[in-house]
Amino acid sequence: VLCDLMMPRLGGPEFHAELTRVAPSLASTMVILTGGAFTDAAREFLAERENPCIEKPFDVRGLRRTIDTQLRRS
């Protein structure tokens, strides 16, 4: 699951919470994307989870490696 940290209606932390509620096994494989607009709440969210975070703009090869790693974990 790829998810942007900052989205207009449902942000990454809220999406992660909902995914944890309905499909916990998927929440652990979530890869978080961010443009670097960090708030204290966003930093806290990232620090509390083991999900990888990739900053935009990102390298496609790096993204693929991260996705492959997450798929192996699932």
Backbone as CSV, one residue per row, in Angstrom:
resi,resn,N_x,N_y,N_z,CA_x,CA_y,CA_z,C_x,C_y,C_z
1,VAL,0.850,-1.166,0.000,0.000,0.000,0.000,0.899,1.234,0.000
2,LEU,0.747,2.096,-1.000,1.455,3.375,-1.057,0.488,4.459,-0.604
3,CYS,0.935,5.321,0.286,0.058,6.359,0.821,0.842,7.637,1.056
4,ASP,0.314,8.740,0.577,0.937,10.036,0.837,0.640,10.438,2.279
5,LEU,1.598,11.069,2.903,1.430,11.496,4.294,0.392,12.607,4.416
6,MET,0.429,13.555,3.486,-0.487,14.695,3.532,-1.449,14.622,2.347
7,MET,-2.730,14.398,2.635,-3.768,14.363,1.609,-4.901,15.264,2.074
8,PRO,-5.723,15.762,1.142,-6.723,16.766,1.498,-7.793,16.315,2.496
9,ARG,-8.397,15.159,2.295,-9.519,14.767,3.156,-9.122,13.784,4.252
10,LEU,-8.357,12.809,3.890,-7.959,11.766,4.832,-6.447,11.637,4.751
11,GLY,-5.746,12.135,5.741,-4.290,12.116,5.726,-3.728,10.727,5.966
12,GLY,-2.435,10.595,5.781,-1.763,9.317,5.974,-1.994,8.696,7.343
13,PRO,-1.872,9.472,8.431,-2.115,8.884,9.752,-3.550,8.354,9.919
14,GLU,-4.511,9.092,9.414,-5.912,8.654,9.511,-6.150,7.419,8.636
15,PHE,-5.550,7.427,7.435,-5.679,6.269,6.548,-5.055,5.037,7.204
16,HIS,-3.877,5.206,7.803,-3.201,4.090,8.473,-4.065,3.546,9.612
17,ALA,-4.676,4.424,10.377,-5.546,3.991,11.482,-6.734,3.191,10.957
18,GLU,-7.343,3.662,9.884,-8.493,2.953,9.303,-8.056,1.617,8.709
19,LEU,-6.916,1.606,8.028,-6.399,0.363,7.455,-6.075,-0.635,8.566
20,THR,-5.524,-0.160,9.658,-5.232,-1.018,10.806,-6.520,-1.630,11.351
21,ARG,-7.584,-0.849,11.323,-8.875,-1.334,11.824,-9.474,-2.406,10.919
22,VAL,-9.447,-2.183,9.593,-10.137,-3.097,8.674,-9.235,-4.185,8.091
23,ALA,-7.940,-3.942,7.996,-7.014,-4.923,7.408,-5.627,-4.763,8.024
24,PRO,-5.463,-5.176,9.266,-4.197,-4.948,9.971,-2.970,-5.494,9.254
25,SER,-3.124,-6.594,8.541,-1.958,-7.158,7.846,-1.478,-6.239,6.729
26,LEU,-2.363,-5.455,6.153,-1.964,-4.509,5.106,-1.312,-3.264,5.693
27,ALA,-1.740,-2.858,6.863,-1.189,-1.647,7.480,0.306,-1.778,7.716
28,SER,0.753,-2.972,8.030,2.183,-3.163,8.291,3.020,-3.094,7.019
29,THR,2.391,-3.226,5.850,3.136,-3.173,4.587,3.083,-1.790,3.933
30,MET,2.375,-0.865,4.544,2.196,0.470,3.966,3.530,1.204,3.811
31,VAL,3.722,1.816,2.646,4.877,2.674,2.377,4.358,4.102,2.337
32,ILE,4.954,4.972,3.132,4.482,6.345,3.254,5.325,7.250,2.363
33,LEU,4.653,8.066,1.562,5.320,9.030,0.688,5.107,10.425,1.259
34,THR,6.126,11.264,1.157,5.975,12.625,1.671,6.783,13.615,0.849
35,GLY,6.234,14.800,0.743,6.941,15.897,0.088,7.786,16.675,1.068
36,GLY,7.836,16.225,2.304,8.668,16.861,3.310,7.962,17.923,4.129
37,ALA,6.658,18.090,3.940,5.904,19.072,4.728,5.574,18.454,6.078
38,PHE,6.542,18.495,6.995,6.367,17.832,8.277,5.801,18.762,9.333
39,THR,4.803,18.262,10.008,4.296,18.914,11.212,4.789,18.076,12.394
40,ASP,4.624,18.585,13.587,4.998,17.793,14.764,4.209,16.485,14.800
41,ALA,2.930,16.555,14.455,2.087,15.354,14.455,2.570,14.345,13.417
42,ALA,2.985,14.828,12.241,3.482,13.933,11.194,4.780,13.266,11.629
43,ARG,5.674,14.029,12.222,6.936,13.462,12.720,6.672,12.398,13.783
44,GLU,5.742,12.684,14.663,5.391,11.732,15.719,4.806,10.457,15.119
45,PHE,3.916,10.606,14.142,3.316,9.456,13.464,4.399,8.571,12.857
46,LEU,5.343,9.175,12.138,6.405,8.402,11.493,7.319,7.737,12.517
47,ALA,7.607,8.421,13.596,8.506,7.878,14.620,7.896,6.679,15.345
48,GLU,6.578,6.629,15.394,5.888,5.558,16.122,5.682,4.299,15.291
49,ARG,6.035,4.335,14.016,5.790,3.204,13.136,7.068,2.723,12.475
50,GLU,7.034,1.458,12.061,8.172,0.889,11.351,7.994,0.972,9.842
51,ASN,6.871,1.523,9.388,6.633,1.641,7.951,7.694,2.537,7.331
52,PRO,8.220,2.145,6.164,9.202,3.007,5.511,8.558,4.294,5.004
53,CYS,9.345,5.349,4.974,8.896,6.645,4.473,9.848,7.070,3.368
54,ILE,9.299,7.418,2.226,10.094,7.846,1.079,9.763,9.299,0.784
55,GLU,10.800,10.121,0.694,10.595,11.540,0.405,10.531,11.782,-1.097
56,LYS,9.596,12.661,-1.499,9.462,13.057,-2.901,10.361,14.261,-3.155
57,PRO,10.901,14.411,-4.325,10.842,13.435,-5.418,11.698,12.223,-5.079
58,PHE,11.247,11.058,-5.508,11.960,9.831,-5.179,12.516,9.177,-6.431
59,ASP,13.505,8.339,-6.211,14.123,7.556,-7.267,13.277,6.298,-7.474
60,VAL,12.897,6.012,-8.715,12.023,4.876,-8.996,12.666,3.568,-8.543
61,ARG,13.964,3.426,-8.750,14.631,2.189,-8.321,14.566,2.026,-6.801
62,GLY,14.746,3.119,-6.091,14.643,3.061,-4.631,13.238,2.701,-4.182
63,LEU,12.241,3.264,-4.865,10.851,2.945,-4.549,10.590,1.462,-4.789
64,ARG,11.075,0.946,-5.916,10.886,-0.481,-6.217,11.547,-1.370,-5.161
65,ARG,12.746,-1.001,-4.730,13.430,-1.783,-3.683,12.601,-1.795,-2.397
66,THR,12.077,-0.636,-2.047,11.266,-0.547,-0.831,10.006,-1.385,-0.959
67,ILE,9.351,-1.317,-2.101,8.141,-2.116,-2.330,8.474,-3.600,-2.271
68,ASP,9.568,-4.007,-2.915,9.978,-5.418,-2.869,10.207,-5.878,-1.433
69,THR,10.861,-5.047,-0.642,11.109,-5.384,0.760,9.798,-5.558,1.514
70,GLN,8.874,-4.637,1.304,7.582,-4.721,1.992,6.793,-5.954,1.545
71,LEU,6.872,-6.290,0.260,6.165,-7.477,-0.231,6.728,-8.749,0.396
72,ARG,8.036,-8.797,0.577,8.647,-9.969,1.211,8.217,-10.083,2.673
73,ARG,7.954,-8.957,3.314,7.531,-8.962,4.720,6.092,-9.448,4.888
74,SER,5.295,-9.315,3.824,3.862,-9.648,3.960,3.599,-11.134,3.817
